[in-house]
Each structure stands twice: as structure tokens, then as C-alpha cells.
């Protein structure tokens, strides 16, 4: 019997297939959980968006603004929480199964981008629903909280929301990795660069809690051309991806006590 010879090309192809499977598994695990839980989150906002104006109208009142402003604030923080939870639950079995940092990073990045696009699209759609409800009730509707101007407002809002959610989710994963590597005290200190990225994306999109803080301090104009704001938000997204990659490259799993 002749022994089969495994060439370097065969080994490289096997490694590439294994990495591809690991990456898809991470993206599928994180992405599916984020989309399912996000479906519940946005379903609640859909009900509230329609129900609250009807209740107010029934009571004889008039609303000056809708409830979707709450989604603008809540959705990114929801993404950050899911990023932290997803990495916490996945990193140990991923490493135990022989997964690499690269596959964990790429899979997490893909999941964050998919979640961001999905969340942003639903957010833009619900803004249109809210405006339609206000119009049917004979009320004036104005979008609150967003300072990006120019372009189709619903598309701009959806794009800004998508980038913000993706950035927050990546920062959440990076924060979890930092805690895994450095423990509580140093890990908490490393929250500061991540926090700076959240400030940057909120300031770029002129939305969210940090945008309000900047507006109150008078740092930068309240309104910003949509193209420039979204470009700045994409820079924040690239920096958040780089921050996550660095945290995963130095990731060390500590033994449990």
C-alpha cells in the first residue's frame, strides 16, 4: 500500500476551509441571536409607535413629537449590550474548538454590520410609520434628535442608525475582550477608548445621548450635511473595527477561580 502524500497546498486548503467554517459559525451565532432579540425590541417599538398617539388622541391631547426618538437613543445601547453578551458566551467554546482570533474578529464584524443594517432599515421604516400615523390624526410631525441635513431624511436616518448600532456593537465586543484579558480594573480603564468611539459616532450622526451632550456644550454646529456626517461615522466604524481587532489579538482567557 502506498501512503497518500499531503502537500502544502492541501494543508493550506484545509486550513482555509476550517477558518471559513469558523468565521461563518461566529457570524451566524452572533448575527442570528442579535436579529431575533432585535425583532422583539423593534416589535415593541412598532406597537408603542402606533398605540401611544392613538391613546393620546383618545384622551383629547396632541403630541408634538413621536416616540421613535426613544428608539434612536435605545437601539445603539441595545447593540452594545448584545455585543458584550455575544462575545462572552462565544469566546470560550470558539477557542476550545480551535477557532482563531481572526475568524472570531471577522465573524463578529460581519454580524455587527448585518445587525446594523437591519436595525437601521427598521428604524427608518418605523419613522415613516410614525409620520403616517401623525398625518392620519391631523398632527404635525417633526423628527426629533437628528441633526443631519440634506438627502432623503428617512434614508439618512436609517444609514446613521445602522452605523451607530454597528459601532456600539463592536465596542461592546471589544470591552468584553478587554475584561477577559485584563480583569476588572484594567478592563474598566480600557473602556475609555471605546467610549471615545461612541462619542465620535454620536457626534458624527448628531444623534444619541453624546450628541446631546456636545450640543449642550456648543461644540460644533447642531446641523451637519448628511454626506459629511455619514463619512465621519464611517471613520468611527473603521476605528471601532480596529479597536476590536487589537483587543482580540491580545486576548488571553483567564482561568476561573
PyMOL commands that set and color helices and strands:
alter all, ss='L'
color gray80, all
select helices_A, chain A and resi 8-58+68-96+101-136+153-189+191-205+209-217+226-249
alter helices_A, ss='H'
color red, helices_A
select strands_A, chain A and resi 148-149+224-225
alter strands_A, ss='S'
color yellow, strands_A
deselect
rebuild
show_as cartoon
